[in-house]
Amino acid sequence: MMYVHRLVTDEGFIAAFWNELRERRSRDPSVSQEDVYEALNEEYRSVFGRDRFKSFDAFRKRRDR
């Protein structure tokens, strides 16, 4: 649960997403943005019992605003 406190706000989730993407791609360049989103969303779900965003597309739209 390294990010759970950061995942509560949109801004925190997005920042955690970019950090995690950079870190994972440094080890494996084939990691997709959706893979990272799913991992973070699962982390959130394991604590709060629901998804932070309803889908990757919903997250992406919020992130790219």
C-alpha positions in Angstrom: 0.0 0.0 0.0 2.6 2.5 -1.0 0.2 5.0 -2.7 -3.1 4.6 -1.0 -3.1 8.0 0.8 -2.1 9.6 -2.5 -4.8 7.9 -4.5 -7.7 9.6 -2.7 -7.6 12.8 -4.8 -7.6 13.0 -8.6 -4.3 14.9 -8.5 -2.7 12.4 -6.2 -3.9 9.4 -8.3 -2.5 11.1 -11.5 0.8 11.9 -9.9 1.1 8.3 -8.6 0.3 7.1 -12.1 3.1 9.0 -13.7 5.6 8.0 -11.0 4.6 4.4 -11.2 4.7 4.4 -15.0 8.1 5.8 -15.1 9.4 3.4 -12.5 7.9 0.3 -14.2 9.0 1.3 -17.7 12.6 1.7 -16.4 12.5 -2.0 -15.7 10.2 -3.1 -18.5 9.6 -0.7 -21.5 6.6 -2.8 -22.6 4.5 -1.9 -19.5 1.3 -0.1 -20.7 -0.4 2.9 -19.2 -3.5 0.7 -18.7 -1.4 -1.9 -16.8 -0.3 0.8 -14.4 -3.8 2.3 -14.0 -5.2 -1.2 -13.2 -2.5 -1.8 -10.6 -3.2 1.5 -8.8 -7.0 1.1 -9.1 -6.7 -2.4 -7.6 -4.6 -0.9 -4.7 -7.4 1.7 -4.1 -10.1 -1.0 -4.4 -8.4 -3.3 -1.9 -8.6 -0.5 0.8 -11.9 1.2 -0.1 -13.9 -1.6 -1.7 -14.7 0.3 -4.9 -12.9 1.6 -7.9 -11.3 5.1 -7.9 -12.3 5.6 -11.6 -14.9 3.4 -13.3 -12.6 2.6 -16.3 -9.2 3.4 -17.8 -11.0 5.7 -20.3 -12.6 7.7 -17.5 -9.3 8.0 -15.8 -7.6 9.0 -19.0 -10.2 11.7 -19.7 -9.7 13.2 -16.3 -5.9 13.0 -16.5 -5.8 14.7 -19.9 -8.1 17.6 -19.0 
